[in-house]
């Protein structure tokens, strides 16, 4: 299993995602804003980052662009967590550098399957 960095400001979503990830055997790092998430990504080098798109201050799209522009974090897959499912959102999310996205509210089987496809295999 891998180390997953979860950047999420909603306590209920954070609790659910951490529970699902830990139940699946993953190590979870968490941050409630983009700045803390960027710092953790650089120091901890997680295997995968789950990035909420609507964060206070810097949003998830901007944070993902910074991760993908940074040589130390560029290779880490980023999956967007978003309640936005409007036409064009997936294109914007992918254009920012996200490797995939999970819609909210989260469906646990889809959530874990998406994570499994993006985690490097040992």
C-alpha positions, 0 to 999 in steps of 0.5 A, a space after each residue: 500500500 502507499 502513502 496518500 496526502 489528502 488536502 481537504 478543508 471539509 472535516 466530514 470529507 476528511 474523516 470519511 476519506 481518511 477512514 477509507 484510505 486507512 481501512 484499505 491499508 494506506 498511510 495517510 498524511 493530511 492538510 486542510 489548506 493548499 499551503 500546508 499540502 504543498 509543504 507536506 508534498 515536498 517534505 514527505 514525497 507521498 505516492 499520491 495526492 488527493 486535492 480538494 479543488 475548493 480550498 480556502 485561500 489558494 484553490 486546488 487547481 493553483 496548488 496542483 499547477 505549483 506541484 507539477 511545476 516543481 521538480 521535486 513533486 512533479 511526478 506525484 500523481 494528483 487526483 482532484 476531489 470535486 463537487 463541481 461536475 459541470 461541463 468543462 470542469 474535467 478539462 480544466 482539472 486535467 489542464 492544471 495537471 491532475 491525473 484524475 478526479 473523484 466526484 463528491 459526494 464520494 462513493 467508496 468503491 469508486 473512490 478506492 478503485 480510482 486510488 488503486 489505479 493511480 498508486 504505483 505498484 510495489 
